[in-house]
Amino acid sequence: MIRNSNFHSHCTFCDGHSEPEEFVKAAIDAGFVAYGFSSHSPLPFKTFWNMDAEKMPLYIAEINRLKQKYSNRIKIYLGLEIDYLDDTYNASIEYFRQLPLDYRIGSLHFMPCGGPLTEANMSCIDGPYSDFETDVNEHFGGSIRRMTEKFFANSMRMVEAGGFDIVGHIDKIYMNGSRHPDFDINAEWYQKPFLKLLDLVAEKGLTVEINTKYMQRYGWTFPHVDAYKELKRRNIPVMVNSDCHYTSLVNDGRDAAMELFNS
């Protein structure tokens, strides 16, 4: 675990709120020795938060420029946060494999619910709760359990498909799920597939991030703090990332999460 680093961040090439160089300056001011950019990958459909595919060459060129410019002050890494949609679109496909990246984060934000891969056919687990609740009702018959089970089943498929190094916010289903009246993070239907996923992650030798985006605001990390002991039990490597979209948040919540993990 590198204390003075952050490898999950978003700049203006996707839904971040500052240019990449401003994040580099903020990381240097925070005393970081390393900083990684992980813009949201292009998708088969356009969203406000994902990078457009035509911007990929510019993104690669800009981060590589910053690597050189700040090489005597901080180590910069070029990464990408890549969505798993299904077996045809994920980090393992040729498009992502041929990109000259230093690392890749595999994440789930969307789950296809039938038909072609369009935004209209997706259930999004990472948006406003009102949209999440609508998806539970429309695509999962009102069952948060069914949605959760699909989330972990798709996460298993993502890990099996491979093509990435770091599992991003591995249990983010509980962000919105915890607001649903039938959700229970301690239930067997939640814990059994989650622990099975951790077993597979350990088998594949992947790193799991402890995502601190909501640590200061809500006291949440992904994975949930109760899962830290399971990470340790399986000797799964971890890195603590702030998933920042603002320069002021490059180190947000990381120190508190590290203290919890090491306690």
N, C-alpha and C positions, 0 to 999 in steps of 0.2 A: 504494500500500500504506500503510494507516494503521497506524502502529506501536502506538499506545496505544488499541487497540480489540479487540473480540471480537464476532462476529456469529453465532456458532453456540453456543447454550447451551440447557440444559434445566432447567426448574424443576419445582415440584410439580404443575403442570398436566399434566405427562406423567410421565416417569420420573426427573426431577431430585430432589435430596434436600434442597432448601431452598426457602422461599417466594421469589417474585420480588424482593421488596424487599431480602432478604439478599444476593442477587446484585448488586443495584445498589450496595449499600454496599461489597461486596467489590471491585467494579470501580472505585469512587471511591478506595478505599484503595490499589488497584494503580496509580493515576495515570492511569486511562483518561479519554479525552475523549469516547468513544462506546461504547455497549453495546447489543447486539441480542439479543432473545429469539426463539428459533426452536423452540418446542415441536413435538414430533412430531404430525403432522396426524392427524385422525380417519381411520379406515379403514372399509371395509364390514363388518369384523369387529373384535371387541375383542381387544386385547392388553394386557399389563401396562405397555407402554411408550408406547402412543399415547394421545393425548388423546381423551376421549369427546366426541362432537359437541355434546352438550348443555352442555358446559363452555365452548364457544367464546365466547359472549357475555361470560361472566365473565372469561375470559382477556383479551379485547380491552379490557374496561373497566378491568381491573387494570393492564395495561401502560400504558394511556393515563393512568391516575391517577398512575403513577410518573413518566411523562413530565413532567407538570405539577409534581409535588412537587419533583423534582430538576432542574428546567429550568435553574437557575442554577449547577449543579455538573457536570452530565454530560448528553450528548445520548443519549436512549433511543429505540430503534427497535423497532417491533412487526413481528415476522416469524413465519414458520412453515416447518418442514421438511416438505415434502410428498413422500410416496412415489409413485413411478411403479409401478403394477401392470400396466396394459395400456392400450389405447386408450380404454377406457371410464372409467378411474379414474386421474387424474394431475392435475398442477397446472393444466392447461389447461381443465378442466371448469368449468362455470358456478359451482358451489358455491364453489370456491376463487377464481375471478376476482372474485366480488362481495364478498369479504371486504375490509375496509378496512385492508389491510396495507401496511407500508412496503417490504417486500421478501419474497421467497420463495426458499427453497433447494430445489432438486430433487435427490432422492436415491433410490437403490435399496437396499432392505433385503430385499425379497421378490421372488421370481419365481414367477408362477403356473405350475402344472404340470398343468393340465387341470381341467375342471369349473368350478363357480361360484367366485366370489371369497370363499373361506373360508380360515381359517388352516390347516386340514387339507390344503388343496390348494396350499399355498405351500412353496417352497423358500427357506429363510432363509439369507442369506450372512453374517449378523451376530450369530450366537449361539455357543453352545459348539461346539467342534470336533467332539465326538461326534455332535451333531445334524447338523452340516454334512456329515460323512462319511456318515451315514445317507442324507441327501438325494442326495449324489453317487451312491451305490449304487442307491437306489430309483428316482430320477427321471432319472438320466443314465447308466445302465448301467455305473456304476463309473468313468466317464470324467471326470476333472477338466477335461480339454480341452473336452469338450462343455458342461460347466457354465460354464466361463469364456467360451466363445464366445457362449453365450446371455446371459450378464451384459452383455457389450459390445454385443450386438445390441439388448437391451432399453434399454441406455443411449443408443444411437443413436436409438431410437424416442422416448425421453424428451426428448432434445434437439430432435428434429424437432417433437414435440407442443408444446413451449414452455410458456409460462405462468409461468416462474420466471426469476430473475436470476442465481443462483449455483449452480454444480454442486457438490454436496456429496460429499465423499470419493470422488472419481471412479473410483478403482481399488481399492475396499475388498475386492474379491474375493480379493486376495492376502493379506489378514489371515489367513483360515483356509486359503485355497488353498496358501499357502507351507508348510503342515504336511503336505500330501498328498505322498506319495512320487513321484508323476508330474508334479508341478507344476514349471514352468520359466518364470520371468518373462522370460527372455531368448529363449525360443523364438519362432519366427516366428508360430506360432498364437496367441501372446499379444500380441506387439508389433504385428503388422499391424492387428488390430482396434482396439487401444488408440490407435495413432497416427491411424488413420482417425477415431476418436472425437474426438481433439484437433483434427483438421482441421475437423470439423463444428462443434465448440464455437467455434473461431476464426471460422468463417464466420458463425455466429449472433451473434457479439459478446457472448458470455456471460463471466462471471467464474468462475474456478476457485478454490475454496478450497484452501489447504494446511492440512489437518486434522492437528492435533498431539496428538490425544487419547492416542496411545500413544508419543509422542516420548520422554518421560523413562523410561517403563517398558521399552520394547523398541527404541528408536531408530528407530521407524517413523513416517513421515508418509504421508498419502494426498493427492496422489499420492506414489509412491515417489520418493526423492531423485534417482534416476537420471533421472526424467522432468522435472526442473526445466529442463534445457537445452532440452527440447522445448517447454515453455511459453514460454520466452524466444524461441525461434526463430520461434514463431508470433505473438509479441506478444500473448499472452493475458493479460488482467488477472488478478491474483491478490490474494487476501486471506488472512491467516493467522488461523485460528480454532482455539480449543482444544476445541470440542465438549464443554464442561464440564457435569457433572452435580452437582458439588460446588462450593461457594463458594471453597474453597481452590485450585481449579484454573482460575480464570478466565483466568489468564495462562500456564498450564502448557505448557511446551515451545515457546512462541511465539518467544521471543528466539533460541533455538538454531536453529529452523527458518529464521528470517529471516537469520541469519548464513550458513547453508548456501545459501540461495537467492541471496544477494548476493555469495557468494564466487566 
